[in-house]
């Protein structure tokens, strides 16, 4: 399974429009799970992120199909002009560290 996480910071006064634009992604049928969350900003070291997109995909092909779907481009068209920061990461959960590793 591929986990897809994207962090967004909205321009001043645009968080609701960014959230609405990102909500279009929920209509994309290629994700097993897709959530748009608002950062509760409880971290003492950094609260710059406004919104988070979290998705789970069966495999890399499903993630590629998600990115090729018209809802993905429609979301980009709305969000890109009114966001400040976007950081994305994808990882294969089968290869993720799930217990402490030995320190060298």
N, CA and C of each residue as an Amber inpcrd file, in Angstrom:
protein
   312
   0.8360000  -1.1740000   0.0000000   0.0000000   0.0000000   0.0000000
   0.8840000   1.2420000   0.0000000   0.4850000   2.2240000  -0.7950000
   1.1870000   3.5020000  -0.8560000   0.4030000   4.5080000  -0.0260000
   1.1020000   5.1850000   0.8630000   0.4970000   6.2650000   1.6410000
   0.9890000   7.5820000   1.0390000   0.0610000   8.4760000   0.7840000
   0.3210000   9.7560000   0.1280000  -0.0920000  10.8520000   1.1070000
   0.8590000  11.7020000   1.4940000   0.5920000  12.7590000   2.4590000
   1.0650000  14.0770000   1.8630000   0.1900000  15.0770000   1.8820000
   0.5340000  16.3870000   1.3340000   0.1360000  17.4540000   2.3500000
   1.0730000  18.3490000   2.6260000   0.8500000  19.4530000   3.5580000
   0.6840000  20.7470000   2.7680000  -0.2900000  21.5620000   3.1780000
  -0.5630000  22.8260000   2.5090000  -0.6130000  23.9740000   3.5120000
  -0.1320000  25.1210000   3.0820000  -0.3510000  26.3810000   3.7830000
  -1.0960000  27.2810000   2.8140000  -2.2000000  27.8380000   3.2900000
  -3.0290000  28.7070000   2.4560000  -2.5700000  30.1580000   2.5760000
  -2.7880000  30.9180000   1.5190000  -2.5650000  32.3560000   1.6010000
  -3.5380000  32.9350000   2.6250000  -3.1990000  34.0690000   3.1920000
  -4.0330000  34.7170000   4.2020000  -5.4700000  34.8560000   3.7080000
  -6.4010000  34.3690000   4.5180000  -7.8160000  34.4760000   4.2010000
  -8.3440000  33.4510000   3.2130000  -7.5220000  32.5160000   2.7710000
  -7.9230000  31.5700000   1.7200000  -8.0800000  30.1300000   2.2000000
  -7.9850000  29.8720000   3.4880000  -7.9940000  28.4850000   3.9560000
  -9.2840000  27.7500000   3.5700000 -10.4260000  28.4120000   3.6320000
 -11.6890000  27.7400000   3.2830000 -11.7620000  27.4260000   1.7980000
 -11.2440000  28.3120000   0.9580000 -11.2230000  28.0320000  -0.4920000
 -10.2390000  26.9130000  -0.8110000  -9.0980000  26.8820000  -0.1200000
  -8.1570000  25.7780000  -0.3260000  -8.8060000  24.4680000   0.1050000
  -9.4550000  24.4680000   1.2630000 -10.1320000  23.2520000   1.7320000
 -11.1930000  22.8100000   0.7290000 -11.9780000  23.7420000   0.2100000
 -13.0090000  23.3980000  -0.7740000 -12.3830000  22.8330000  -2.0410000
 -11.2830000  23.4240000  -2.4950000 -10.5970000  22.9060000  -3.6810000
 -10.0410000  21.5170000  -3.4590000  -9.4660000  21.3070000  -2.2870000
  -8.9280000  19.9810000  -1.9730000 -10.0440000  18.9500000  -1.8180000
 -11.2100000  19.3850000  -1.3890000 -12.3230000  18.4470000  -1.2000000
 -12.7340000  17.7650000  -2.5040000 -12.4100000  18.3720000  -3.6500000
 -12.7070000  17.7270000  -4.9350000 -11.9980000  16.3840000  -5.0600000
 -10.8760000  16.2420000  -4.3780000 -10.1190000  14.9910000  -4.4430000
 -10.8940000  13.8110000  -3.8850000 -11.8430000  14.0640000  -3.0040000
 -12.6100000  12.9690000  -2.4050000 -13.5090000  12.2730000  -3.4200000
 -13.7310000  12.9050000  -4.5680000 -14.5140000  12.2790000  -5.6310000
 -13.6900000  11.4070000  -6.5630000 -12.4090000  11.2790000  -6.2760000
 -11.5030000  10.4890000  -7.1110000 -11.6080000   9.0160000  -6.6930000
 -12.0020000   8.1260000  -7.5880000 -12.2680000   6.7380000  -7.2050000
 -11.0240000   5.8630000  -7.0010000  -9.8320000   6.3740000  -7.2460000
  -8.6410000   5.5330000  -7.2010000  -8.0240000   5.3870000  -5.8150000
  -8.4690000   6.1730000  -4.8570000  -7.9390000   6.0880000  -3.4930000
  -8.7670000   5.0960000  -2.6790000  -8.0780000   4.3000000  -1.8630000
  -8.7780000   3.4350000  -0.9140000  -9.3220000   4.2810000   0.2270000
  -8.5220000   5.2590000   0.6430000  -8.8840000   6.2210000   1.6800000
  -8.3970000   7.5810000   1.2240000  -9.1930000   8.6060000   1.4310000
  -8.7380000   9.9640000   1.1410000  -9.4070000  10.9040000   2.1370000
  -8.5720000  11.6340000   2.8760000  -9.0700000  12.5560000   3.8870000
  -8.3910000  13.9140000   3.7250000  -9.1650000  14.9610000   3.9570000
  -8.6450000  16.3190000   3.9870000  -8.8130000  16.7820000   5.4310000
  -7.7030000  17.0380000   6.1040000  -7.7750000  17.4330000   7.5050000
  -7.2260000  18.8260000   7.7340000  -7.7800000  19.4830000   8.7390000
  -7.2870000  20.7810000   9.1650000  -6.2970000  20.5500000  10.3010000
  -5.1220000  21.1400000  10.1960000  -4.1140000  21.0120000  11.2310000
  -4.6420000  21.6470000  12.5140000  -4.6560000  20.8920000  13.6080000
  -5.1260000  21.4240000  14.8830000  -4.0640000  22.2920000  15.5610000
  -2.8800000  22.3430000  14.9660000  -1.7850000  23.2350000  15.3760000
  -1.4610000  23.1030000  16.8600000  -1.2340000  21.8580000  17.2800000
  -0.9050000  21.6030000  18.6810000   0.5680000  21.2640000  18.8980000
   1.3610000  21.2790000  17.8410000   2.7810000  20.9500000  17.9630000
   3.5470000  22.1610000  18.4740000   4.3450000  21.9690000  19.5020000
   5.0650000  23.0940000  20.0960000   6.2290000  23.5860000  19.2470000
   6.6470000  22.8290000  18.2400000   7.8050000  23.2210000  17.4380000
   7.4560000  23.7930000  16.0690000   6.2490000  23.5860000  15.5920000
   5.9060000  24.0990000  14.2730000   4.4370000  23.9380000  13.9610000
   3.8150000  25.0130000  13.5580000   2.3910000  25.0000000  13.2330000
   2.1020000  25.6980000  11.9150000   3.0600000  25.6470000  10.9930000
   2.9030000  26.3630000   9.7330000   1.8570000  25.7510000   8.8220000
   1.6780000  24.4490000   8.8870000   0.7640000  23.7480000   7.9850000
  -0.6850000  24.0480000   8.3540000  -1.4970000  24.3490000   7.3430000
  -2.9210000  24.5970000   7.5590000  -3.7700000  23.3620000   7.3030000
  -3.4830000  22.6480000   6.2010000  -4.3070000  21.5200000   5.7830000
  -3.4300000  20.3410000   5.3850000  -3.9760000  19.1440000   5.5610000
  -3.2660000  17.9170000   5.2140000  -4.1770000  17.0490000   4.3500000
  -3.6150000  16.5250000   3.2670000  -4.2980000  15.5140000   2.4590000
  -3.6290000  14.1850000   2.7910000  -4.4420000  13.2050000   3.1540000
  -3.9290000  11.8680000   3.4640000  -4.6640000  10.8660000   2.5830000
  -3.9020000  10.0990000   1.8160000  -4.5140000   9.0940000   0.9610000
  -3.8040000   7.7640000   1.0650000  -4.5530000   6.6990000   0.8620000
  -4.0000000   5.3480000   0.7900000  -4.3860000   4.7630000  -0.5600000
  -3.3960000   4.1300000  -1.1970000  -3.5710000   3.5820000  -2.5370000
  -3.0590000   2.1570000  -2.5680000  -3.7360000   1.3350000  -3.3300000
  -3.3710000  -0.0800000  -3.4040000  -1.9200000  -0.2710000  -3.8380000
  -1.4830000   0.5440000  -4.8080000  -0.1250000   0.4260000  -5.3240000
   0.2350000   1.7040000  -6.0830000   1.4390000   1.7270000  -6.6440000
   1.9030000   2.9070000  -7.3770000   1.0300000   3.1910000  -8.5990000
   0.5030000   2.1550000  -9.2290000  -0.3760000   2.3510000 -10.3880000
  -1.6690000   3.0610000  -9.9780000  -2.2090000   2.7270000  -8.8270000
  -3.4270000   3.3930000  -8.3470000  -3.1410000   4.8530000  -8.0310000
  -1.9800000   5.1460000  -7.4540000  -1.6040000   6.5380000  -7.1910000
  -1.4530000   7.3130000  -8.5010000  -0.8510000   6.6900000  -9.4900000
  -0.7100000   7.3350000 -10.8000000  -2.0790000   7.5940000 -11.4320000
  -2.9950000   6.6420000 -11.3100000  -4.3470000   6.8210000 -11.8500000
  -5.0740000   7.9540000 -11.1250000  -4.8700000   8.0600000  -9.8310000
  -5.4360000   9.1550000  -9.0330000  -4.9520000  10.5040000  -9.5630000
  -3.6550000  10.5970000  -9.8330000  -3.0810000  11.8490000 -10.3220000
  -3.4920000  12.1600000 -11.7620000  -3.9230000  11.1630000 -12.5090000
  -4.3720000  11.3630000 -13.8880000  -5.8730000  11.6580000 -13.9820000
  -6.5880000  11.4910000 -12.8840000  -8.0420000  11.6800000 -12.8720000
  -8.3840000  13.1700000 -12.9860000  -9.4670000  13.5200000 -13.6830000
  -9.8480000  14.9350000 -13.8430000 -10.0700000  15.6770000 -12.5180000
 -10.5150000  14.9940000 -11.4760000 -10.7250000  15.6590000 -10.1810000
  -9.4140000  16.1810000  -9.6080000  -8.3240000  15.4870000  -9.8720000
  -7.0060000  15.9130000  -9.3940000  -6.6140000  17.2320000 -10.0560000
  -6.7710000  17.3240000 -11.3650000  -6.4340000  18.5570000 -12.0760000
  -7.3760000  19.6930000 -11.6830000  -8.6540000  19.4010000 -11.4940000
  -9.6050000  20.4320000 -11.0740000  -9.2070000  21.0050000  -9.7170000
  -8.7600000  20.1400000  -8.8160000  -8.2990000  20.5970000  -7.5050000
  -7.0630000  21.4870000  -7.6420000  -6.1120000  21.0580000  -8.4520000
  -4.8980000  21.8560000  -8.6820000  -5.2580000  23.2420000  -9.2220000
  -6.1780000  23.2910000 -10.1700000  -6.5530000  24.5580000 -10.7920000
  -7.0910000  25.5580000  -9.7650000  -7.7970000  25.0720000  -8.7580000
  -8.3400000  25.9420000  -7.7120000  -7.2910000  26.2770000  -6.6580000
  -6.5700000  25.2680000  -6.1970000  -5.7030000  25.4190000  -5.0320000
  -4.3780000  26.0990000  -5.3440000  -3.7370000  25.7600000  -6.4190000
  -2.3830000  26.2720000  -6.6880000  -2.2780000  27.7980000  -6.5920000
  -3.2100000  28.5670000  -7.1680000  -3.0590000  30.0230000  -7.1100000
  -3.2540000  30.6290000  -5.7140000  -3.8610000  29.8860000  -4.7680000
  -4.1770000  30.4640000  -3.4580000  -3.4690000  29.7630000  -2.3030000
  -2.5300000  28.9000000  -2.6150000  -1.7460000  28.2690000  -1.5580000
  -0.3520000  28.8720000  -1.5550000   0.2880000  28.7860000  -0.4100000
   1.6610000  29.2840000  -0.3200000   2.6600000  28.1330000  -0.3860000
   2.4210000  27.1120000   0.4130000   3.3800000  26.0150000   0.5230000
   2.6630000  24.6980000   0.2510000   3.3930000  23.7870000  -0.3960000
   2.9110000  22.4200000  -0.6160000   4.1050000  21.4970000  -0.4900000
   3.9990000  20.5260000   0.3950000   5.0460000  19.5090000   0.5520000
   4.3560000  18.1510000   0.4840000   4.8340000  17.2810000  -0.3980000
   4.2180000  15.9700000  -0.5820000   5.2290000  14.8630000  -0.3330000
   4.7230000  13.7400000   0.1610000   5.5540000  12.5570000   0.3610000
   4.7000000  11.3180000   0.1370000   5.3040000  10.3170000  -0.4660000
   4.6650000   9.0220000  -0.6830000   5.5990000   7.9540000  -0.1300000
   5.0220000   6.9430000   0.5160000   5.8570000   5.8210000   0.9440000
   5.0720000   4.5250000   0.8910000   5.8170000   3.4460000   0.6920000
   5.2460000   2.1060000   0.6490000   5.1650000   1.6050000   2.0830000
   3.9500000   1.4080000   2.5730000   3.7860000   1.0420000   3.9850000
   4.3500000  -0.3420000   4.2960000   4.5000000  -1.1990000   3.2800000
   5.0870000  -2.5180000   3.5290000   6.5650000  -2.4130000   3.9030000
   7.2220000  -1.3390000   3.4480000   8.6390000  -1.1570000   3.7350000
   8.8900000  -0.1440000   4.8450000   7.8380000   0.3140000   5.4980000
   7.9810000   1.3130000   6.5480000   8.5530000   0.6890000   7.8270000
   9.3080000   1.4670000   8.5500000   9.8300000   1.0360000   9.8540000
   8.6670000   1.0100000  10.8440000   8.5010000  -0.1190000  11.5100000
   7.3710000  -0.2770000  12.4400000   7.8210000  -0.6940000  13.8320000
   9.1210000  -0.7150000  14.0300000   9.6660000  -1.0030000  15.3620000
  11.0690000  -0.3830000  15.4220000  11.6000000  -0.1980000  16.6230000
  12.9090000   0.4470000  16.7500000  14.0030000  -0.3120000  15.9890000
  14.8600000   0.4370000  15.3440000  16.0060000  -0.1280000  14.6500000
  17.2330000  -0.0570000  15.5480000  18.1780000  -0.9710000  15.3780000
  19.3940000  -0.8810000  16.1950000  20.2020000   0.3440000  15.7820000
  20.7350000   1.0280000  16.7590000  21.5910000   2.1870000  16.4970000
  23.0260000   1.7190000  16.3070000  23.7040000   2.2890000  15.3390000
  25.0990000   1.8910000  15.0860000  26.0460000   2.6840000  15.9370000
